[in-house]
Amino acid sequence: MNSVKLSGRLTADPELKHTTENIPVCTFLLAVDRPTKHRQKKDDATQRQEADFPTCVAWRKDAEFVAKYLTKGRKIIVEGAVRTRNYDDADGKTRKVTEIQVESIEFADSKPQGGTVNE
């Protein structure tokens, strides 16, 4: 089974592009909190927040939705699958990328104050 569900905030506005076949694709980074136990003393276990920053990729209608309605700081819930791919960088070195292939998105906060969103 390859299924992931993440809740977090966008670290920047999403980036919408189109493939050579004119298929919309949108990428964005999600800041996902990861609670960890940080021990200052032998018997002291305090909670400290750390975060992971997975790259998420949405396609077609999901990509257009993300580009239209999501902005930096919005809290969302993403469901999808983990994908790993290789590519050759500008220096000819093979690089490996792990991304979340978005299958569904939902808002996890209220509409931002101050008017409309990306209209």
N, C-alpha and C positions, 0 to 999 in steps of 0.2 A: 504494500500500500504506500502510495506517495501522496500524502495529503498534509497540508499545513494551514493553520488558521492563526493570523497575527493581528494584534491590536497595537496601533501606534500613531504617531503624528508625522506628517510629511515634513521633511527637512528643508525642502525648497519647492517652488512651483514645478509641477510636472512638465516634461518636455515631450511634445507631440511631433512626430515625424511620419512620413509615409514611405513605404517600400517602393521599389521600382515598379511594382504592380499596382501602386496607389492604395495599398492597404494601410490604414492608420495603425500606428504603434506608439505607445506612450510609456515612458520610463520614469520612475520616481523612487526616491529613497524614503524608507520608513524608519523612524526612530522607535525601537521597541524596547521598553524597559525590561531589565533582567535583574530581579532582586538577588542579592548575594549576602551571605553572612560574613561580616567582617569582624574578626576578633581583635580587640585592643588588648585585652588581658586574658588570662587563661580561662576564666569562667564567664567572660563577658561576650555575649553574642548579640551584636546590634545589626540591624538591617541597613544596607547601603545600596542605593540604586546605581546600576550600570546599564548600558544600553548596547544593543546590536543595531546595525544599519543595513538591513538587506535591500538589495536592488529588486524592485518589482517591475514587471513588464505586463502591460495590458494591450490587447489587440482589438481591432475592429470597433464595435459599438462601445465596448468597455473602455477602449482608449479614448474615444471621443467624449464619453461621460467624464472620465478622469480629467481630461484637459479643460472641459467646460465648467465643472463644478468644484474641483479640488484645488486648494491653494496651500502654500506653506503654512504649517501649524495646524491644519485640520486633522482631527482625530478620526481614524477610520478603522474598520475591520476588513481584512483581506483574507479570502480563502483561495487556495490554489495548490500548485504542485512545485516541488523543487526541480529545477532543470540545470544541468551542467553542460557547457559547450566550450569548444576550443576555437581560438582564432589566432592569426598571425599578426603581431603588432608591426609598427612602422620599421623596426629594426630586424624584422624577419623571425623574431622569437615567438614560439607557440605559447599562448597564454590560456589559462583555464578560468572560466567565469561561472559562478553559481548564482542563479537568479530565482525569484519566485514568479512562476507563470500564473498570472491572476485569472481566476475563474469567476469570482464574484467580489463585490465591494459594497459596503454599507457604511453610512455615517455613524459615528460613535459620539458625536457632540451636536450641539445645536447650531443653527445657522449663524455665521459670523455677524456681529453687530455692524451697523454702518451702511446698510444697503444691500444691493444684489451681489451675487457671486459670478464673476467672469461672464457678464452678459454682453 
